[in-house]
Amino acid sequence: MADASSTPLTSSGLRSHVPDLPMVIWMVLLTIVLGLSAGMGANEVVSAFNTGFGRALGEFALILLPSFTLAAVLSRQNIASNVAGRTVALASPVAGAGMICPDTAYAALSPAAGRYKMDTAFGAYAGFKLLYPAGPLIVGAGLGVTGVGGIEPAILLLCGVLLTLPVWAAGVIWGRFATRGNEVQVETENASGYGRLLRAFAPFLVMAALLVAGGVVGKTGIGALDFLLLPKGALITAAILALLQTASVERRDCLDSAVRRTGSLLLVIGTASAFGAVLTGLVALDRLVPQGDGVLTLIALFALTVLFKLAQGSSMATFAAIAPVAAPIVLASGVNEIAAIFSICLGSFIAILPNDSYYWLVRRDALASEQSERRTIGILTGGAVVQALVGMVVLLAAVALWP
């Protein structure tokens, strides 16, 4: 799988005069400078950093470890089959959400996608952003609006499905329009069948069943059972089932991969949370955000996420960084929390650029015949922008009709 960090990019303009530092380093430096410039003492800055850093790490650890375990397991399963490319494309949003990674979902499905590779690419991208347990759960956890007493998982799942349908369709239409005239790729078949595909996604069916049962049954008073019916318990159960499907010699590798990916993201989450904690203590956010006007707040959250995504490239790192910063804004504005989650998810669509590993994965597979890098950027970025704007129109219309 290609990674943007291994691909040379041309720096120009302002970027050529800015030190090339990881986002984590920027967040740490900004937090310290912000606190000191506001007159905080050295001990106050360190204390605020410590408090903010650990605020949401436990929540995210319980989400990301099983999620990345699932992704590692599925990346090792050959789920390409003799299922028609159209069927694979239809499964791509579910794969993107279930694997908690559009890259992994596309890499797993593309061998069977044939001439529907662009459909699969935009489908996996939309599913990862909008379907539970990917984007909505990660953002919701960062905002602190999920968990006990928070938004019900079934509601997030339903809203995500309803929003994904038009957004995915917009990406598919754009992809077919933008790539028309390209040489049609020949669909490939192999000896695998529906059974392999069903087996690979069985853990997600179990997870969905547990989440539905949790929404219907509610609290039982039995600690172990109640934990299984929570999103985190369902995720862990699905990860365990997926590991049991994996050869014993590969299980440790899957877990090591999950630990590495989780560890790096927890560092991003912690520094972003620390920055948000210092910022909240210095800025009266309730005076900066519009009161009683959810539409303006949603647009502001959307735009803020776009800035994070353009700077960061990685969708997962954008989710991790934006949520702690946006949390006080959501709280101060009183905006609908579900709408806030999805406005952030939609902002992260923009854009699929060369600083995103997904760009290189799709570019070297579905768009390998494209000679122009500019045209490739136009196809992928254009599709992501169309998806984001269509999603925001639908979201804002829904907020206006059902405030």
Backbone hydrogen bonds in HBPLUS format (Angstrom, degrees):
<---DONOR---> <-ACCEPTOR-->    atom                        ^
c    i                          cat <-CA-CA->   ^        H-A-AA   ^      H-
h    n   atom  resd res      DA  || num        DHA   H-A  angle D-A-AA Bond
n    s   type  num  typ     dist DA aas  dist angle  dist       angle   num
A0006-SER N   A0003-ASP O   3.01 MM   3  5.66 155.4  2.07 117.9 124.7     1
A0007-THR N   A0004-ALA O   3.07 MM   3  5.21 163.7  2.10 109.0 113.9     2
A0016-SER N   A0013-GLY O   3.23 MM   3  5.80 141.0  2.39 110.6 119.1     3
A0017-HIS N   A0014-LEU O   2.92 MM   3  5.46 153.6  1.99 116.5 124.7     4
A0018-VAL N   A0015-ARG O   3.28 MM   3  5.20 163.3  2.31 102.3 107.3     5
A0025-ILE N   A0022-PRO O   3.11 MM   3  5.46 119.6  2.49 105.0 118.1     6
A0026-TRP N   A0022-PRO O   3.19 MM   4  6.60 159.9  2.24 152.3 157.9     7
A0027-MET N   A0023-MET O   2.92 MM   4  6.19 159.4  1.97 155.0 160.1     8
A0028-VAL N   A0024-VAL O   3.01 MM   4  6.28 158.5  2.05 151.3 156.8     9
A0029-LEU N   A0025-ILE O   2.95 MM   4  6.16 172.3  1.96 156.5 158.6    10
A0030-LEU N   A0026-TRP O   2.86 MM   4  5.98 164.8  1.88 152.4 157.2    11
A0031-THR N   A0027-MET O   2.97 MM   4  6.03 154.5  2.04 142.1 149.0    12
A0032-ILE N   A0028-VAL O   3.05 MM   4  6.34 164.6  2.08 154.2 157.4    13
A0033-VAL N   A0029-LEU O   2.89 MM   4  6.04 173.2  1.89 158.2 160.5    14
A0034-LEU N   A0030-LEU O   2.82 MM   4  5.76 159.0  1.86 144.4 151.1    15
A0035-GLY N   A0031-THR O   3.05 MM   4  6.18 163.1  2.08 145.7 150.1    16
A0036-LEU N   A0032-ILE O   2.97 MM   4  6.16 171.9  1.98 156.7 158.9    17
A0037-SER N   A0033-VAL O   2.85 MM   4  5.82 161.5  1.88 149.3 155.2    18
A0038-ALA N   A0034-LEU O   3.17 MM   4  6.19 131.3  2.42 135.7 146.6    19
A0038-ALA N   A0035-GLY O   3.28 MM   3  5.28 136.6  2.48  94.8 106.5    20
A0040-MET N   A0035-GLY O   3.09 MM   5  5.48 153.5  2.17 161.0 153.2    21
A0039-GLY N   A0036-LEU O   3.06 MM   3  5.28 162.0  2.10 108.9 113.1    22
A0045-VAL N   A0041-GLY O   2.97 MM   4  6.27 155.6  2.03 154.9 160.9    23
A0046-VAL N   A0042-ALA O   3.11 MM   4  6.41 164.6  2.14 152.2 155.7    24
A0047-SER N   A0043-ASN O   2.87 MM   4  6.01 159.5  1.91 146.7 152.9    25
A0048-ALA N   A0044-GLU O   2.86 MM   4  6.01 163.9  1.89 149.5 153.9    26
A0049-PHE N   A0045-VAL O   2.93 MM   4  6.08 154.1  2.00 145.8 153.5    27
A0050-ASN N   A0046-VAL O   2.91 MM   4  6.13 160.9  1.94 149.7 154.6    28
A0051-THR N   A0047-SER O   2.96 MM   4  6.19 165.2  1.98 152.3 156.0    29
A0052-GLY N   A0048-ALA O   2.96 MM   4  6.05 167.8  1.97 148.4 152.2    30
A0053-PHE N   A0049-PHE O   2.83 MM   4  5.83 157.6  1.88 150.1 156.8    31
A0054-GLY N   A0050-ASN O   3.40 MM   4  6.52 162.2  2.43 148.6 150.2    32
A0055-ARG N   A0052-GLY O   3.28 MM   3  5.22 161.0  2.32 103.8 109.4    33
A0060-PHE N   A0056-ALA O   3.10 MM   4  6.36 163.6  2.13 156.4 160.6    34
A0061-ALA N   A0057-LEU O   2.84 MM   4  5.97 155.6  1.90 151.3 158.6    35
A0062-LEU N   A0058-GLY O   3.24 MM   4  6.41 157.7  2.29 147.8 151.4    36
A0063-ILE N   A0060-PHE O   3.03 MM   3  5.02 135.4  2.24  96.5 109.7    37
A0064-LEU N   A0060-PHE O   2.72 MM   4  5.83 178.5  1.72 168.9 168.5    38
A0065-LEU N   A0061-ALA O   3.17 MM   4  5.80 163.2  2.20 138.2 143.4    39
A0067-SER N   A0063-ILE O   3.22 MM   4  6.20 150.4  2.31 140.4 149.1    40
A0068-PHE N   A0064-LEU O   2.82 MM   4  5.86 168.9  1.83 158.0 159.3    41
A0069-THR N   A0065-LEU O   3.03 MM   4  6.14 139.0  2.20 140.1 151.9    42
A0070-LEU N   A0066-PRO O   2.98 MM   4  6.21 156.5  2.03 146.3 151.0    43
A0071-ALA N   A0067-SER O   3.04 MM   4  6.37 156.6  2.09 143.2 150.0    44
A0072-ALA N   A0068-PHE O   2.91 MM   4  6.03 157.1  1.97 139.9 145.7    45
A0073-VAL N   A0069-THR O   2.97 MM   4  6.19 159.3  2.01 150.4 155.8    46
A0074-LEU N   A0070-LEU O   2.96 MM   4  6.15 172.9  1.96 157.9 159.4    47
A0075-SER N   A0071-ALA O   2.97 MM   4  6.04 146.6  2.08 144.0 153.1    48
A0076-ARG N   A0073-VAL O   3.05 MM   3  5.45 148.7  2.15 107.2 116.6    49
A0077-GLN N   A0074-LEU O   3.10 MM   3  5.09 160.2  2.14 103.1 109.3    50
A0082-ASN N   A0192-SER O   2.93 MM 110  5.98 149.3  2.02 135.2 137.9    51
A0087-THR N   A0084-ALA O   2.94 MM   3  5.36 124.4  2.26 108.0 121.6    52
A0088-VAL N   A0084-ALA O   3.17 MM   4  6.58 155.2  2.23 151.3 158.7    53
A0089-ALA N   A0085-GLY O   2.90 MM   4  6.15 156.7  1.95 148.4 154.7    54
A0090-LEU N   A0086-ARG O   2.98 MM   4  6.25 149.2  2.08 142.4 150.6    55
A0091-ALA N   A0087-THR O   3.09 MM   4  6.37 135.4  2.29 139.1 150.8    56
A0091-ALA N   A0088-VAL O   3.06 MM   3  5.09 128.9  2.33  95.3 109.1    57
A0092-SER N   A0089-ALA O   3.16 MM   3  5.14 151.8  2.24  99.6 108.1    58
A0095-ALA N   A0091-ALA O   2.98 MM   4  6.20 154.8  2.05 153.6 161.8    59
A0096-GLY N   A0092-SER O   2.85 MM   4  6.02 159.9  1.89 154.0 158.6    60
A0097-ALA N   A0093-PRO O   3.06 MM   4  6.31 158.1  2.11 147.4 152.3    61
A0098-GLY N   A0094-VAL O   2.76 MM   4  5.84 163.8  1.78 150.1 155.8    62
A0099-MET N   A0095-ALA O   2.84 MM   4  5.74 161.8  1.88 149.2 153.2    63
A0100-ILE N   A0097-ALA O   3.22 MM   3  5.06 147.9  2.33  96.0 105.5    64
A0105-ALA N   A0101-CYS O   3.14 MM   4  6.31 165.5  2.16 149.6 154.0    65
A0106-TYR N   A0102-PRO O   2.87 MM   4  5.95 165.6  1.89 149.4 153.3    66
A0107-ALA N   A0103-ASP O   2.91 MM   4  6.06 166.3  1.93 152.0 156.4    67
A0108-ALA N   A0104-THR O   2.95 MM   4  6.06 149.4  2.05 145.3 153.2    68
A0109-LEU N   A0105-ALA O   3.03 MM   4  6.17 152.9  2.10 146.9 154.0    69
A0110-SER N   A0106-TYR O   2.79 MM   4  5.56 157.0  1.84 156.7 160.6    70
A0112-ALA N   A0109-LEU O   3.04 MM   3  5.81 145.7  2.16 124.7 132.9    71
A0113-ALA N   A0110-SER O   3.02 MM   3  4.76 151.7  2.10  99.8 108.8    72
A0116-TYR N   A0113-ALA O   2.96 MM   3  5.16 160.6  2.00 129.6 131.2    73
A0120-THR N   A0116-TYR O   2.94 MM   4  6.20 155.8  2.00 149.1 156.2    74
A0121-ALA N   A0117-LYS O   2.84 MM   4  6.09 151.5  1.92 145.0 153.1    75
A0122-PHE N   A0118-MET O   3.04 MM   4  6.26 172.0  2.05 155.7 155.6    76
A0123-GLY N   A0119-ASP O   2.90 MM   4  5.92 142.6  2.04 140.0 151.6    77
A0124-ALA N   A0120-THR O   2.87 MM   4  5.99 165.9  1.89 152.5 154.9    78
A0125-TYR N   A0121-ALA O   3.11 MM   4  6.23 154.7  2.18 141.9 149.2    79
A0126-ALA N   A0122-PHE O   3.02 MM   4  6.09 158.8  2.07 138.5 143.8    80
A0127-GLY N   A0123-GLY O   2.91 MM   4  6.06 163.8  1.94 152.3 157.1    81
A0128-PHE N   A0124-ALA O   3.04 MM   4  6.11 162.4  2.07 145.1 149.3    82
A0129-LYS N   A0125-TYR O   3.22 MM   4  6.38 152.8  2.30 141.2 148.3    83
A0130-LEU N   A0126-ALA O   2.96 MM   4  6.02 157.8  2.01 154.7 160.1    84
A0131-LEU N   A0127-GLY O   2.96 MM   4  5.13 156.3  2.02 139.0 142.4    85
A0135-GLY N   A0128-PHE O   2.99 MM   7  6.02 158.4  2.04 161.3 166.8    86
A0134-ALA N   A0131-LEU O   2.94 MM   3  5.96 153.2  2.01 137.1 141.0    87
A0138-ILE N   A0134-ALA O   3.04 MM   4  6.16 170.5  2.04 165.4 168.4    88
A0139-VAL N   A0135-GLY O   2.88 MM   4  5.95 174.6  1.88 165.4 167.0    89
A0140-GLY N   A0136-PRO O   2.87 MM   4  5.73 155.5  1.93 137.1 145.4    90
A0141-ALA N   A0137-LEU O   2.90 MM   4  5.96 155.4  1.96 144.2 150.4    91
A0142-GLY N   A0138-ILE O   3.09 MM   4  6.30 153.5  2.17 140.6 147.9    92
A0143-LEU N   A0139-VAL O   2.87 MM   4  6.16 146.6  1.98 150.5 160.2    93
A0144-GLY N   A0140-GLY O   2.99 MM   4  6.09 119.9  2.36 133.6 148.8    94
A0145-VAL N   A0140-GLY O   3.07 MM   5  5.48 160.9  2.10 156.1 156.3    95
A0144-GLY N   A0141-ALA O   3.13 MM   3  4.97 139.3  2.30  92.4 104.3    96
A0151-ILE N   A0145-VAL O   2.83 MM   6  6.19 162.4  1.86 160.0 158.2    97
A0150-GLY N   A0147-GLY O   2.98 MM   3  5.22 162.6  2.01 128.9 129.9    98
A0155-ILE N   A0152-GLU O   3.02 MM   3  5.39 129.6  2.29 107.7 120.2    99
A0156-LEU N   A0152-GLU O   3.26 MM   4  6.70 159.1  2.31 153.5 158.8   100
A0157-LEU N   A0153-PRO O   2.86 MM   4  6.10 158.0  1.91 154.2 160.9   101
A0158-LEU N   A0154-ALA O   2.95 MM   4  6.10 161.5  1.99 143.8 148.5   102
A0159-CYS N   A0155-ILE O   2.92 MM   4  6.08 173.0  1.93 155.9 158.1   103
A0160-GLY N   A0156-LEU O   2.89 MM   4  5.91 153.6  1.96 141.7 149.7   104
A0161-VAL N   A0157-LEU O   2.99 MM   4  6.20 155.1  2.05 147.5 153.5   105
A0162-LEU N   A0158-LEU O   3.05 MM   4  6.32 168.4  2.06 155.8 158.2   106
A0163-LEU N   A0159-CYS O   2.99 MM   4  6.14 148.8  2.09 145.0 153.4   107
A0164-THR N   A0160-GLY O   2.80 MM   4  5.84 147.6  1.90 144.6 154.2   108
A0165-LEU N   A0161-VAL O   3.27 MM   4  6.43 156.4  2.33 153.5 156.0   109
A0167-VAL N   A0163-LEU O   3.43 MM   4  6.48 161.5  2.46 147.5 152.5   110
A0168-TRP N   A0164-THR O   2.71 MM   4  5.68 168.7  1.72 161.4 164.1   111
A0169-ALA N   A0165-LEU O   3.04 MM   4  6.12 162.9  2.07 146.4 151.7   112
A0170-ALA N   A0166-PRO O   2.94 MM   4  6.08 150.7  2.03 141.7 149.1   113
A0171-GLY N   A0167-VAL O   3.15 MM   4  6.48 153.3  2.23 145.1 151.5   114
A0172-VAL N   A0168-TRP O   2.95 MM   4  6.26 158.2  1.99 155.9 162.1   115
A0173-ILE N   A0169-ALA O   2.95 MM   4  6.14 167.6  1.97 153.6 156.5   116
A0174-TRP N   A0170-ALA O   2.98 MM   4  6.11 163.7  2.01 145.9 150.9   117
A0175-GLY N   A0171-GLY O   2.85 MM   4  5.98 165.2  1.87 149.1 153.6   118
A0176-ARG N   A0172-VAL O   3.00 MM   4  6.22 160.9  2.03 152.5 156.7   119
A0177-PHE N   A0173-ILE O   3.00 MM   4  6.15 156.3  2.06 148.2 155.1   120
A0178-ALA N   A0174-TRP O   2.75 MM   4  5.87 168.3  1.77 162.3 165.5   121
A0179-THR N   A0175-GLY O   3.08 MM   4  6.01 143.1  2.22 139.5 147.5   122
A0182-ASN N   A0179-THR O   3.05 MM   3  5.70 159.5  2.09 137.7 140.8   123
A0198-LEU N   A0194-TYR O   2.85 MM   4  6.05 163.8  1.88 158.2 162.8   124
A0199-ARG N   A0195-GLY O   2.90 MM   4  6.03 157.2  1.96 146.1 152.7   125
A0200-ALA N   A0196-ARG O   2.95 MM   4  6.13 155.7  2.01 147.1 153.4   126
A0201-PHE N   A0197-LEU O   3.19 MM   4  6.44 148.4  2.30 144.2 151.5   127
A0202-ALA N   A0199-ARG O   3.29 MM   3  5.08 159.7  2.33  98.2 104.1   128
A0204-PHE N   A0201-PHE O   3.08 MM   3  5.38 126.2  2.38 105.1 118.4   129
A0205-LEU N   A0201-PHE O   3.17 MM   4  6.56 145.6  2.30 148.1 158.2   130
A0205-LEU N   A0202-ALA O   3.07 MM   3  5.05 122.1  2.42  96.9 111.9   131
A0206-VAL N   A0202-ALA O   3.00 MM   4  6.33 156.5  2.06 155.7 161.9   132
A0207-MET N   A0203-PRO O   2.93 MM   4  6.16 155.3  1.99 141.8 149.0   133
A0208-ALA N   A0204-PHE O   2.87 MM   4  6.05 160.5  1.91 143.8 148.9   134
A0209-ALA N   A0205-LEU O   2.95 MM   4  6.15 155.7  2.01 144.2 150.9   135
A0210-LEU N   A0206-VAL O   2.95 MM   4  6.23 155.6  2.01 150.9 157.1   136
A0211-LEU N   A0207-MET O   2.98 MM   4  6.25 156.4  2.04 151.3 157.7   137
A0212-VAL N   A0208-ALA O   2.94 MM   4  6.16 160.7  1.98 151.3 156.4   138
A0213-ALA N   A0209-ALA O   2.90 MM   4  6.04 160.7  1.93 146.0 152.0   139
A0214-GLY N   A0210-LEU O   2.84 MM   4  6.01 150.3  1.92 142.4 150.9   140
A0215-GLY N   A0211-LEU O   3.01 MM   4  6.29 149.9  2.11 143.8 151.1   141
A0216-VAL N   A0212-VAL O   2.98 MM   4  6.25 145.7  2.10 147.4 157.2   142
A0217-VAL N   A0213-ALA O   2.74 MM   4  5.72 172.3  1.74 157.6 160.4   143
A0218-GLY N   A0214-GLY O   3.00 MM   4  5.31 147.1  2.11 125.4 135.8   144
A0226-ASP N   A0222-ILE O   2.83 MM   4  5.96 167.4  1.85 167.7 172.1   145
A0227-PHE N   A0223-GLY O   2.96 MM   4  6.14 151.8  2.04 147.6 155.0   146
A0228-LEU N   A0224-ALA O   3.16 MM   4  6.43 154.1  2.23 142.7 148.9   147
A0229-LEU N   A0225-LEU O   3.16 MM   4  6.44 141.2  2.32 144.5 154.7   148
A0230-LEU N   A0227-PHE O   3.11 MM   3  5.20 156.0  2.17 103.3 110.8   149
A0234-ALA N   A0230-LEU O   2.84 MM   4  6.05 160.2  1.88 158.9 164.8   150
A0235-LEU N   A0231-PRO O   2.89 MM   4  6.07 154.9  1.96 146.3 153.1   151
A0236-ILE N   A0232-LYS O   2.99 MM   4  6.19 162.9  2.02 148.2 152.5   152
A0237-THR N   A0233-GLY O   2.93 MM   4  6.11 157.2  1.98 145.9 152.5   153
A0238-ALA N   A0234-ALA O   2.94 MM   4  6.16 159.0  1.99 147.0 152.4   154
A0239-ALA N   A0235-LEU O   2.90 MM   4  6.17 155.5  1.96 149.4 156.5   155
A0240-ILE N   A0236-ILE O   2.94 MM   4  6.20 155.9  2.00 149.0 155.1   156
A0241-LEU N   A0237-THR O   2.98 MM   4  6.26 161.9  2.02 151.7 156.4   157
A0242-ALA N   A0238-ALA O   2.91 MM   4  6.12 155.3  1.97 147.1 154.2   158
A0243-LEU N   A0239-ALA O   2.92 MM   4  6.17 154.4  1.99 146.3 153.2   159
A0244-LEU N   A0240-ILE O   2.98 MM   4  6.26 151.6  2.06 147.4 155.2   160
A0245-GLN N   A0241-LEU O   3.18 MM   4  6.49 131.0  2.43 137.9 150.0   161
A0245-GLN N   A0242-ALA O   3.10 MM   3  5.16 135.1  2.31  96.3 108.8   162
A0246-THR N   A0243-LEU O   2.94 MM   3  5.06 149.5  2.04 103.2 113.1   163
A0250-GLU N   A0247-ALA O   2.90 MM   3  5.49 155.0  1.97 119.2 127.1   164
A0254-CYS N   A0250-GLU O   3.12 MM   4  6.41 154.1  2.19 151.0 158.0   165
A0255-LEU N   A0251-ARG O   3.02 MM   4  6.33 160.7  2.05 154.6 159.3   166
A0256-ASP N   A0252-ARG O   2.83 MM   4  6.04 158.3  1.88 151.8 158.3   167
A0257-SER N   A0253-ASP O   2.95 MM   4  6.10 156.0  2.01 145.2 151.4   168
A0258-ALA N   A0254-CYS O   3.01 MM   4  6.29 155.0  2.07 144.7 151.5   169
A0259-VAL N   A0255-LEU O   2.92 MM   4  6.18 156.5  1.98 149.8 155.9   170
A0260-ARG N   A0256-ASP O   2.99 MM   4  6.22 160.9  2.03 150.1 154.8   171
A0261-ARG N   A0257-SER O   3.05 MM   4  6.25 171.0  2.05 154.2 156.3   172
A0262-THR N   A0258-ALA O   2.91 MM   4  5.94 158.5  1.96 146.2 153.0   173
A0263-GLY N   A0259-VAL O   2.86 MM   4  5.88 162.5  1.89 148.1 153.3   174
A0264-SER N   A0260-ARG O   3.22 MM   4  6.43 165.4  2.24 150.8 153.1   175
A0265-LEU N   A0261-ARG O   3.27 MM   4  6.41 158.6  2.31 142.8 148.6   176
A0266-LEU N   A0262-THR O   2.83 MM   4  6.01 154.3  1.90 155.6 163.3   177
A0267-LEU N   A0263-GLY O   3.25 MM   4  6.47 144.7  2.38 141.8 149.7   178
A0268-VAL N   A0264-SER O   3.35 MM   4  6.72 152.4  2.43 139.0 145.5   179
A0269-ILE N   A0265-LEU O   2.81 MM   4  6.08 166.3  1.83 157.3 161.1   180
A0270-GLY N   A0266-LEU O   2.83 MM   4  5.90 159.7  1.88 143.1 148.9   181
A0271-THR N   A0267-LEU O   3.10 MM   4  6.26 167.7  2.12 148.1 150.8   182
A0272-ALA N   A0268-VAL O   2.95 MM   4  6.10 160.6  1.99 151.4 157.4   183
A0273-SER N   A0269-ILE O   2.84 MM   4  5.99 154.3  1.91 148.5 156.0   184
A0274-ALA N   A0270-GLY O   2.93 MM   4  6.16 152.0  2.01 145.6 153.4   185
A0275-PHE N   A0271-THR O   2.96 MM   4  6.20 157.9  2.01 146.9 152.5   186
A0276-GLY N   A0272-ALA O   2.93 MM   4  6.18 158.7  1.98 146.4 152.4   187
A0277-ALA N   A0273-SER O   2.88 MM   4  6.11 148.6  1.98 145.2 153.8   188
A0278-VAL N   A0274-ALA O   3.03 MM   4  6.31 162.9  2.06 154.1 157.1   189
A0279-LEU N   A0275-PHE O   2.89 MM   4  6.05 165.3  1.92 152.3 157.2   190
A0280-THR N   A0276-GLY O   2.89 MM   4  5.92 156.5  1.94 143.3 149.7   191
A0281-GLY N   A0277-ALA O   3.15 MM   4  6.33 147.3  2.26 139.4 147.5   192
A0282-LEU N   A0279-LEU O   3.14 MM   3  5.25 143.2  2.28  99.6 110.2   193
A0283-VAL N   A0279-LEU O   2.91 MM   4  5.91 151.5  1.99 158.3 164.6   194
A0285-LEU N   A0283-VAL O   2.98 MM   2  5.60 118.8  2.36 111.1  94.3   195
A0287-ARG N   A0284-ALA O   2.98 MM   3  5.70 159.1  2.03 118.5 125.1   196
A0288-LEU N   A0285-LEU O   2.97 MM   3  4.97 142.5  2.11 100.0 111.5   197
A0289-VAL N   A0285-LEU O   3.12 MM   4  6.26 152.6  2.20 163.9 165.5   198
A0297-THR N   A0293-ASP O   3.45 MM   4  6.77 163.0  2.48 150.8 155.5   199
A0298-LEU N   A0294-GLY O   2.90 MM   4  6.07 159.4  1.94 152.7 158.4   200
A0299-ILE N   A0295-VAL O   2.98 MM   4  6.23 157.3  2.04 150.6 156.6   201
A0300-ALA N   A0296-LEU O   2.93 MM   4  6.12 152.1  2.00 143.4 151.4   202
A0301-LEU N   A0297-THR O   2.89 MM   4  6.17 157.2  1.94 151.6 157.2   203
A0302-PHE N   A0298-LEU O   2.94 MM   4  6.11 156.6  2.00 144.7 151.5   204
A0303-ALA N   A0299-ILE O   2.91 MM   4  6.14 162.7  1.94 149.7 153.7   205
A0304-LEU N   A0300-ALA O   2.91 MM   4  6.07 158.9  1.96 149.2 155.2   206
A0305-THR N   A0301-LEU O   3.02 MM   4  6.17 157.9  2.07 146.8 152.2   207
A0306-VAL N   A0302-PHE O   3.03 MM   4  6.32 150.5  2.12 145.4 153.9   208
A0307-LEU N   A0303-ALA O   3.14 MM   4  6.48 154.9  2.21 148.4 153.6   209
A0308-PHE N   A0304-LEU O   3.16 MM   4  6.53 158.1  2.21 146.3 151.9   210
A0309-LYS N   A0305-THR O   2.86 MM   4  6.10 161.6  1.90 155.1 160.1   211
A0310-LEU N   A0306-VAL O   2.91 MM   4  6.10 164.0  1.93 154.9 158.7   212
A0311-ALA N   A0307-LEU O   3.09 MM   4  6.22 152.4  2.17 144.0 151.3   213
A0312-GLN N   A0308-PHE O   2.83 MM   4  5.90 153.3  1.90 149.2 157.3   214
A0313-GLY N   A0309-LYS O   2.76 MM   4  5.32 156.8  1.81 140.3 148.4   215
A0318-THR N   A0314-SER O   3.05 MM   4  6.13 143.4  2.18 134.7 145.0   216
A0319-PHE N   A0315-SER O   2.96 MM   4  6.29 157.9  2.01 151.7 156.5   217
A0320-ALA N   A0316-MET O   2.98 MM   4  6.25 161.2  2.02 148.8 154.1   218
A0321-ALA N   A0317-ALA O   2.91 MM   4  6.03 150.8  2.00 144.3 151.4   219
A0322-ILE N   A0318-THR O   2.89 MM   4  5.85 166.9  1.90 156.6 159.8   220
A0323-ALA N   A0319-PHE O   3.41 MM   4  6.15 167.2  2.42 143.5 146.5   221
A0326-ALA N   A0322-ILE O   2.82 MM   4  5.96 153.0  1.90 158.5 167.4   222
A0327-ALA N   A0323-ALA O   2.88 MM   4  5.86 137.5  2.07 150.1 160.4   223
A0329-ILE N   A0326-ALA O   2.96 MM   3  5.21 121.6  2.31 105.5 121.3   224
A0330-VAL N   A0326-ALA O   2.98 MM   4  6.30 158.5  2.03 161.4 168.1   225
A0331-LEU N   A0327-ALA O   3.01 MM   4  6.25 161.8  2.04 154.1 159.3   226
A0332-ALA N   A0328-PRO O   2.88 MM   4  5.94 162.0  1.91 144.1 149.1   227
A0333-SER N   A0329-ILE O   2.97 MM   4  5.99 155.6  2.03 148.7 154.6   228
A0334-GLY N   A0330-VAL O   3.24 MM   4  6.16 144.8  2.37 141.0 148.0   229
A0340-ALA N   A0336-ASN O   2.91 MM   4  6.17 148.2  2.02 147.9 158.0   230
A0341-ILE N   A0337-GLU O   2.99 MM   4  6.24 155.5  2.06 146.6 151.9   231
A0342-PHE N   A0338-ILE O   3.17 MM   4  6.50 164.4  2.20 151.5 154.4   232
A0343-SER N   A0339-ALA O   2.90 MM   4  6.04 142.3  2.04 144.2 154.8   233
A0344-ILE N   A0340-ALA O   3.15 MM   4  6.34 153.9  2.22 146.8 152.3   234
A0345-CYS N   A0341-ILE O   2.99 MM   4  6.31 158.2  2.04 145.7 152.5   235
A0346-LEU N   A0342-PHE O   2.88 MM   4  5.95 155.0  1.94 140.3 146.6   236
A0347-GLY N   A0343-SER O   3.01 MM   4  6.15 148.3  2.11 136.6 145.2   237
A0348-SER N   A0344-ILE O   3.16 MM   4  6.43 140.7  2.32 144.8 154.2   238
A0349-PHE N   A0346-LEU O   3.09 MM   3  5.45 162.8  2.12 110.1 115.4   239
A0350-ILE N   A0347-GLY O   3.35 MM   3  6.06 150.8  2.45 115.4 120.2   240
A0356-ASP N   A0353-LEU O   2.88 MM   3  5.56 148.6  1.98 131.0 132.9   241
A0359-TYR N   A0356-ASP O   3.01 MM   3  5.53 138.4  2.18 112.5 122.6   242
A0361-LEU N   A0357-SER O   3.12 MM   4  6.41 153.8  2.20 149.9 157.7   243
A0362-VAL N   A0358-TYR O   3.08 MM   4  6.21 175.4  2.08 154.5 154.9   244
A0363-ARG N   A0359-TYR O   2.82 MM   4  5.80 155.2  1.88 146.3 154.8   245
A0364-ARG N   A0360-TRP O   3.08 MM   4  5.91 157.0  2.13 137.0 141.4   246
A0365-ASP N   A0362-VAL O   3.21 MM   3  5.16 154.0  2.28 100.0 107.9   247
A0366-ALA N   A0362-VAL O   2.94 MM   4  5.40 116.3  2.36 131.8 148.5   248
A0367-LEU N   A0362-VAL O   3.17 MM   5  6.47 152.6  2.25 155.6 157.5   249
A0370-GLU N   A0367-LEU O   3.09 MM   3  5.46 158.3  2.13 111.2 117.9   250
A0376-THR N   A0372-SER O   3.10 MM   4  6.34 154.3  2.17 141.2 148.5   251
A0377-ILE N   A0373-GLU O   2.92 MM   4  6.18 160.7  1.95 150.9 155.4   252
A0378-GLY N   A0374-ARG O   2.96 MM   4  6.18 152.8  2.03 142.3 150.4   253
A0379-ILE N   A0375-ARG O   2.90 MM   4  6.21 150.7  1.99 148.7 155.8   254
A0380-LEU N   A0376-THR O   3.06 MM   4  6.32 174.2  2.06 160.4 159.7   255
A0381-THR N   A0377-ILE O   2.78 MM   4  5.57 154.6  1.85 147.2 155.4   256
A0382-GLY N   A0378-GLY O   2.89 MM   4  5.25 141.4  2.04 121.0 133.3   257
A0383-GLY N   A0379-ILE O   3.09 MM   4  6.07 155.4  2.16 134.4 141.0   258
A0384-ALA N   A0380-LEU O   3.07 MM   4  6.28 158.6  2.12 145.4 151.1   259
A0385-VAL N   A0381-THR O   2.90 MM   4  6.11 158.7  1.94 154.1 159.7   260
A0386-VAL N   A0382-GLY O   2.96 MM   4  6.16 163.1  1.98 150.4 155.1   261
A0387-GLN N   A0383-GLY O   2.95 MM   4  6.15 161.1  1.99 147.7 153.0   262
A0388-ALA N   A0384-ALA O   2.97 MM   4  6.19 159.2  2.01 146.0 151.5   263
A0389-LEU N   A0385-VAL O   2.92 MM   4  6.15 166.5  1.94 156.8 159.8   264
A0390-VAL N   A0386-VAL O   2.94 MM   4  6.04 165.4  1.97 153.9 158.1   265
A0391-GLY N   A0387-GLN O   2.97 MM   4  6.08 160.0  2.01 146.1 152.2   266
A0392-MET N   A0388-ALA O   2.93 MM   4  6.19 153.2  2.00 147.1 154.4   267
A0393-VAL N   A0389-LEU O   2.98 MM   4  6.19 157.7  2.04 148.7 154.3   268
A0394-VAL N   A0390-VAL O   3.05 MM   4  6.31 164.6  2.07 152.0 155.8   269
A0395-LEU N   A0391-GLY O   2.85 MM   4  6.03 160.3  1.89 148.5 154.7   270
A0396-LEU N   A0392-MET O   2.84 MM   4  5.91 171.3  1.85 152.4 154.8   271
A0397-ALA N   A0393-VAL O   2.96 MM   4  6.03 152.9  2.03 143.5 151.6   272
A0398-ALA N   A0394-VAL O   2.93 MM   4  6.13 153.5  2.00 145.9 153.2   273
A0399-VAL N   A0395-LEU O   2.94 MM   4  6.24 154.0  2.01 149.3 156.6   274
A0400-ALA N   A0396-LEU O   2.94 MM   4  6.13 153.4  2.01 143.3 150.4   275
A0401-LEU N   A0397-ALA O   2.96 MM   4  6.17 149.8  2.05 145.5 153.4   276
A0402-TRP N   A0398-ALA O   2.76 MM   4  5.82 158.9  1.81 149.4 155.9   277
